[in-house]
């Protein structure tokens, strides 16, 4: 059987697109997983569950919580103060530089979008930018989250091991068993791995979309042998910060013994992957893969700044007051022109017409002299015709 990556890229899995599987829309509010605590952030929403599943595989430690982390704030210790992550978020936005409060100050982070979330079976895949070389120890964090330290000395991932959940974005590295709960002929055991909050959010989505059994989250320490192992990983997501493993898979190309000796050395080719075990329920696997890609939490880009309602009210009131002031000024000018027509004419007349304002007529019969125009003296009774002539000259 071809490898999982080949099945995806060859579109032999139902619903596969050009760059991976189609993303499942969220079905309702999600199931209430019984999962991890709140390391690395705080979550919103809650729904308790007591269902558990067991496995004979070796795991180390367990944590539990009744909170459903569909949205959570990232710790201020990660150098990205004010950032939050959410399941089904579209991600994206502009990248930024991690502050001095991060263990990796100065590194570029953020900007990774949902459409870029797929990687391959190969560790270090799925980077939207900054993926030069084979190792991940000096790369940026396009999704803000850190790569999973899946095994000691594995592709430089030791750089991200040993940090507490208050420092690692999303909390401590955790895993969850993924098995079918009602899917016919489904006996295979999958595992998801990533930061604690992301694993819980994805598990909730899988319970809803793929009728996966609820389970407890397990803490993961690469120094202690625990599933999943690098050779069991069939798909990485979000720049190798989240992964899907299959207990019965043994991909020799991903063994630590086959990784490149240095960052400058090329890793094994994608086609060198061991085929997936036969007899897998591909409908179930398709659902798992697509749901992970659709729901794994991404950091939300900064929201566009909008004017507050108070500011909008101020603008409206200011506009009304301004209109009233303008109206009063116009009314005053009109009244002034009505009472003092000569002054108005002086402002409106031709440059060649020079009118002198005279005192208002007291009723006595007298001849008023007005300025000369074209060498003629005009009396008061000719004033109206002079004004008309001035207006005509102005328009020429």
C-alpha positions as CSV (number, residue, x, y, z in Angstrom):
1,X,0.0,0.0,0.0
2,X,1.4,3.5,-0.8
3,X,2.4,5.8,2.0
4,X,-0.2,8.2,3.5
5,X,1.4,11.2,1.8
6,X,1.3,9.5,-1.6
7,X,-2.4,8.7,-1.1
8,X,-3.1,12.2,-0.3
9,X,-1.2,13.7,-3.2
10,X,-2.4,11.2,-5.7
11,X,-6.0,12.0,-4.6
12,X,-6.7,8.3,-3.9
13,X,-8.3,9.2,-0.5
14,X,-11.9,10.3,-0.7
15,X,-12.1,14.1,-0.5
16,X,-8.4,14.7,-1.3
17,X,-7.5,18.0,-2.9
18,X,-4.4,19.2,-4.7
19,X,-2.5,20.0,-1.5
20,X,-4.1,17.5,0.8
21,X,-7.6,16.5,2.0
22,X,-10.5,18.8,2.0
23,X,-11.2,20.5,5.3
24,X,-14.3,19.3,7.2
25,X,-16.6,22.0,8.4
26,X,-17.3,21.9,12.1
27,X,-20.4,19.9,13.0
28,X,-22.1,21.6,15.9
29,X,-20.3,22.5,19.1
30,X,-18.0,19.5,19.4
31,X,-17.8,16.8,22.0
32,X,-16.6,17.3,25.5
33,X,-13.2,15.6,25.8
34,X,-11.7,14.7,29.1
35,X,-8.4,16.2,28.6
36,X,-5.5,18.4,29.5
37,X,-5.1,21.2,32.0
38,X,-4.4,24.9,31.2
39,X,-0.7,25.0,30.8
40,X,0.4,27.8,28.5
41,X,-2.9,29.6,28.3
42,X,-6.5,29.8,29.5
43,X,-9.5,28.3,27.7
44,X,-13.1,29.1,27.2
45,X,-16.1,26.9,27.1
46,X,-16.6,23.7,29.1
47,X,-18.2,20.3,28.9
48,X,-17.3,17.4,31.2
49,X,-16.8,13.8,30.2
50,X,-15.7,10.7,32.1
51,X,-15.2,8.3,29.3
52,X,-11.8,6.8,28.9
53,X,-10.0,4.3,26.7
54,X,-7.0,2.2,27.5
55,X,-4.0,0.8,25.5
56,X,-1.3,-1.6,26.2
57,X,1.2,0.8,24.6
58,X,3.7,2.5,26.9
59,X,2.8,6.1,27.9
60,X,4.0,8.3,30.6
61,X,1.8,10.3,33.0
62,X,-1.7,11.7,32.4
63,X,-3.5,14.9,33.0
64,X,-7.2,15.6,33.0
65,X,-9.6,18.6,32.8
66,X,-13.2,19.2,32.2
67,X,-12.6,22.3,30.1
68,X,-13.0,22.4,26.3
69,X,-10.2,24.6,25.0
70,X,-11.7,25.8,21.7
71,X,-10.1,29.2,22.3
72,X,-7.2,30.0,24.6
73,X,-4.9,32.9,25.3
74,X,-1.2,32.3,25.0
75,X,1.1,32.8,27.9
76,X,2.9,36.1,28.2
77,X,6.1,34.1,28.6
78,X,6.3,33.1,25.0
79,X,7.2,36.5,23.7
80,X,3.9,37.1,21.9
81,X,1.8,39.0,24.5
82,X,-1.8,39.4,23.7
83,X,-2.0,36.5,21.2
84,X,-4.7,33.9,21.3
85,X,-5.3,30.7,19.4
86,X,-8.6,29.1,18.4
87,X,-9.8,25.8,16.8
88,X,-11.0,26.4,13.2
89,X,-9.3,29.8,13.1
90,X,-8.2,30.8,9.6
91,X,-4.8,32.0,11.0
92,X,-2.7,34.2,8.7
93,X,-2.0,37.8,9.4
94,X,1.5,39.4,9.4
95,X,4.5,37.8,11.0
96,X,6.2,39.5,14.0
97,X,9.3,39.2,16.1
98,X,9.3,37.4,19.4
99,X,10.1,39.7,22.3
100,X,12.7,39.3,25.0
101,X,10.3,37.4,27.2
102,X,10.5,34.4,24.8
103,X,13.2,31.7,25.2
104,X,13.8,32.5,21.5
105,X,13.8,36.3,21.3
106,X,14.2,37.9,17.9
107,X,12.8,34.9,16.0
108,X,10.2,35.5,13.4
109,X,6.8,34.1,14.2
110,X,3.2,34.0,13.1
111,X,1.6,34.5,9.7
112,X,0.8,30.8,9.0
113,X,-2.7,30.3,7.5
114,X,-5.1,27.3,7.6
115,X,-4.5,26.7,3.9
116,X,-0.8,26.0,4.6
117,X,-1.4,23.7,7.6
118,X,-0.5,20.3,5.9
119,X,2.9,18.8,6.0
120,X,4.0,15.3,5.1
121,X,5.2,12.3,7.1
122,X,8.6,13.9,7.2
123,X,9.6,15.8,10.3
124,X,10.3,19.5,9.6
125,X,7.7,19.6,6.7
126,X,4.8,22.1,6.4
127,X,6.6,25.4,6.9
128,X,5.1,28.3,5.0
129,X,8.5,30.1,5.3
130,X,11.9,29.6,6.9
131,X,12.3,25.9,6.1
132,X,15.9,26.0,4.9
133,X,18.0,23.0,5.8
134,X,16.8,19.7,7.3
135,X,16.9,20.6,11.0
136,X,14.4,22.6,12.9
137,X,16.4,24.1,15.8
138,X,17.0,27.5,14.2
139,X,13.8,27.9,12.2
140,X,11.1,30.6,12.7
141,X,7.7,29.7,14.2
142,X,5.2,30.5,11.4
143,X,2.3,29.2,13.6
144,X,3.8,30.5,16.9
145,X,3.7,27.0,18.3
146,X,7.0,25.1,18.7
147,X,7.9,21.8,16.9
148,X,7.2,18.7,18.8
149,X,10.4,17.1,20.3
150,X,9.4,13.7,19.2
151,X,12.7,11.9,20.1
152,X,16.1,12.9,21.6
153,X,18.5,14.5,19.1
154,X,15.9,14.2,16.3
155,X,16.4,16.8,13.6
156,X,17.4,19.4,16.2
157,X,14.2,19.1,18.1
158,X,16.1,19.0,21.5
159,X,16.0,22.8,21.3
160,X,12.3,22.7,22.2
161,X,12.4,20.0,24.9
162,X,12.5,20.5,28.6
163,X,10.3,23.6,28.8
164,X,7.4,23.8,31.2
165,X,3.8,24.2,30.1
166,X,3.8,27.9,31.2
167,X,6.5,28.7,28.6
168,X,5.7,26.4,25.7
169,X,2.9,27.9,23.6
170,X,-0.3,25.9,24.3
171,X,1.2,24.0,27.3
172,X,3.2,20.9,27.7
173,X,3.6,18.3,24.9
174,X,0.7,15.8,25.2
175,X,-0.8,12.9,23.3
176,X,-4.2,11.3,23.0
177,X,-5.3,7.9,21.7
178,X,-7.6,8.0,18.7
179,X,-9.8,5.0,18.1
180,X,-13.1,4.5,16.5
181,X,-16.4,4.5,18.4
182,X,-19.0,3.1,16.0
183,X,-16.9,3.0,12.9
184,X,-17.3,-0.4,11.4
185,X,-14.3,-2.7,11.0
186,X,-12.0,-0.2,12.7
187,X,-9.5,-1.6,15.1
188,X,-6.4,0.5,14.4
189,X,-5.0,2.8,17.1
190,X,-3.9,6.3,16.1
191,X,-2.4,9.0,18.3
192,X,-2.3,12.7,18.1
193,X,0.6,14.7,19.6
194,X,1.2,18.4,20.1
195,X,0.8,21.0,22.8
196,X,-1.7,20.3,25.5
197,X,-4.4,22.8,24.4
198,X,-4.2,21.9,20.7
199,X,-4.5,18.2,21.4
200,X,-7.6,18.8,23.5
201,X,-9.2,21.0,20.9
202,X,-8.5,18.5,18.1
203,X,-9.7,15.5,20.2
204,X,-13.0,17.4,20.8
205,X,-13.4,17.9,17.0
206,X,-12.6,14.2,16.3
207,X,-15.2,13.1,18.8
208,X,-17.8,15.2,17.0
209,X,-16.8,14.6,13.4
210,X,-15.4,11.0,13.4
211,X,-17.2,9.4,16.3
212,X,-13.8,8.9,18.0
213,X,-13.9,7.6,21.6
214,X,-13.2,10.2,24.3
215,X,-10.0,9.6,26.2
216,X,-7.6,11.2,28.7
217,X,-4.6,13.2,27.5
218,X,-1.2,11.8,28.3
219,X,1.9,13.9,29.0
220,X,4.8,13.1,26.7
221,X,8.5,13.2,27.5
222,X,10.8,12.3,24.7
223,X,13.5,11.1,27.1
224,X,11.1,8.3,28.2
225,X,10.1,5.8,25.5
226,X,6.5,6.5,24.7
227,X,4.2,6.4,21.8
228,X,4.1,7.8,19.2
229,X,7.7,7.3,17.9
230,X,9.1,9.1,14.9
231,X,8.7,6.0,12.6
232,X,5.0,5.8,13.6
233,X,4.1,9.3,12.3
234,X,2.0,9.3,9.2
235,X,1.3,13.0,9.0
236,X,2.7,16.3,10.4
237,X,0.7,19.5,10.5
238,X,1.3,23.1,11.4
239,X,5.0,23.2,10.7
240,X,5.6,19.9,12.7
241,X,4.0,21.3,15.8
242,X,1.2,18.8,15.6
243,X,1.3,15.2,14.4
244,X,-0.7,12.0,13.7
245,X,0.8,8.6,14.4
246,X,-0.4,5.0,13.9
247,X,0.8,2.4,16.4
248,X,1.1,-0.3,13.7
249,X,3.1,1.8,11.3
250,X,6.9,1.4,11.0
251,X,8.3,3.9,8.5
252,X,12.0,3.1,8.4
253,X,12.7,6.3,6.5
254,X,11.8,8.3,9.6
255,X,13.9,6.3,12.0
256,X,16.5,8.5,13.9
257,X,19.2,6.3,12.4
258,X,18.2,7.4,8.9
259,X,18.1,11.1,9.5
260,X,20.7,13.4,7.9
261,X,23.9,13.9,9.7
262,X,23.7,17.7,9.5
263,X,21.4,20.6,8.6
264,X,23.1,20.8,5.2
265,X,22.4,17.2,4.3
266,X,19.3,16.2,2.5
267,X,16.7,14.1,4.4
268,X,15.3,10.9,2.9
269,X,12.9,11.5,0.0
270,X,9.2,11.3,0.4
271,X,9.0,8.3,-1.9
272,X,11.2,6.4,0.5
273,X,8.4,6.0,3.1
274,X,7.3,2.6,4.0
275,X,3.7,1.8,2.8
276,X,0.9,2.0,5.3
277,X,-0.3,-1.3,6.7
278,X,-3.0,-3.1,4.7
279,X,-6.6,-3.3,5.8
280,X,-6.9,0.2,7.2
281,X,-10.3,1.8,7.2
282,X,-9.5,4.6,4.9
283,X,-12.8,6.4,5.4
284,X,-11.9,6.7,9.1
285,X,-8.4,7.8,8.4
286,X,-9.6,10.4,5.9
287,X,-12.0,11.8,8.5
288,X,-9.2,12.0,11.1
289,X,-6.8,13.7,8.7
290,X,-9.2,16.2,7.4
291,X,-10.6,17.1,10.8
292,X,-7.2,17.6,12.3
293,X,-6.3,20.0,9.4
294,X,-9.5,21.9,9.9
295,X,-9.5,22.2,13.7
296,X,-5.9,22.3,14.9
297,X,-5.8,25.7,16.7
298,X,-4.1,28.6,14.9
299,X,-3.2,32.0,16.2
300,X,-5.7,34.6,15.2
301,X,-4.4,37.6,13.3
302,X,-4.9,41.0,15.0
303,X,-8.4,42.2,14.5
304,X,-9.0,45.3,12.4
305,X,-9.3,48.3,14.5
306,X,-12.8,49.9,14.4
307,X,-14.1,53.1,15.8
308,X,-15.8,52.7,19.1
309,X,-19.5,53.6,19.5
310,X,-18.5,56.6,21.6
311,X,-16.2,57.9,18.8
312,X,-18.8,57.4,16.2
313,X,-21.4,59.3,18.3
314,X,-18.9,62.1,18.7
315,X,-18.3,62.3,15.0
316,X,-22.1,62.4,14.3
317,X,-22.7,65.1,16.9
318,X,-19.8,67.2,15.7
319,X,-21.1,67.0,12.2
320,X,-24.5,68.2,13.3
321,X,-23.1,71.1,15.3
322,X,-20.9,72.0,12.3
323,X,-23.9,72.1,10.0
324,X,-25.8,74.3,12.4
325,X,-22.9,76.7,12.7
326,X,-22.6,76.9,8.9
327,X,-26.4,77.5,8.6
328,X,-26.3,80.3,11.1
329,X,-23.4,82.0,9.3
330,X,-25.2,81.8,6.0
331,X,-28.4,83.2,7.5
332,X,-26.4,86.1,9.1
333,X,-24.8,86.9,5.7
334,X,-28.1,86.9,4.0
335,X,-29.6,89.2,6.6
336,X,-26.6,91.5,6.3
337,X,-26.9,91.6,2.5
338,X,-30.6,92.4,2.8
339,X,-30.0,95.4,5.1
340,X,-26.8,96.6,3.4
341,X,-27.1,95.8,-0.3
342,X,-24.2,98.1,-1.3
343,X,-21.8,96.2,0.9
344,X,-22.9,92.9,-0.6
345,X,-22.6,94.3,-4.1
346,X,-19.1,95.5,-3.3
347,X,-18.1,91.9,-2.5
348,X,-19.9,90.4,-5.5
349,X,-19.2,93.0,-8.1
350,X,-16.6,93.4,-10.8
351,X,-13.1,94.5,-10.0
352,X,-13.8,97.5,-12.2
353,X,-16.8,98.5,-10.2
354,X,-15.9,100.3,-7.0
355,X,-18.9,101.1,-4.9
356,X,-18.9,103.3,-1.8
357,X,-21.3,102.5,1.0
358,X,-23.5,105.5,1.7
359,X,-25.6,106.1,4.8
360,X,-29.1,104.8,4.4
361,X,-31.7,107.2,3.0
362,X,-33.5,109.2,5.7
363,X,-36.3,110.0,3.4
364,X,-35.1,113.4,2.2
365,X,-35.1,113.8,-1.6
366,X,-31.5,114.2,-2.7
367,X,-29.3,113.1,-5.5
368,X,-26.7,110.5,-4.5
369,X,-23.5,110.2,-6.3
370,X,-22.0,106.8,-6.9
371,X,-18.5,105.9,-8.2
372,X,-17.7,106.4,-11.9
373,X,-18.0,103.6,-14.4
374,X,-16.9,104.1,-18.0
375,X,-16.4,107.9,-17.3
376,X,-20.1,108.6,-16.5
377,X,-21.6,110.0,-13.3
378,X,-24.6,108.1,-12.2
379,X,-27.3,109.1,-9.9
380,X,-29.1,106.9,-7.3
381,X,-31.9,105.9,-9.6
382,X,-29.4,104.3,-12.0
383,X,-27.8,102.2,-9.3
384,X,-29.7,99.1,-10.1
385,X,-28.5,99.2,-13.7
386,X,-24.9,99.7,-12.5
387,X,-25.1,96.6,-10.3
388,X,-26.5,94.6,-13.2
389,X,-23.6,95.8,-15.5
390,X,-21.1,94.9,-12.8
391,X,-22.5,91.4,-12.6
392,X,-22.3,91.0,-16.3
393,X,-18.7,92.1,-16.4
394,X,-17.8,89.6,-13.7
395,X,-19.1,86.8,-15.8
396,X,-17.0,87.7,-18.9
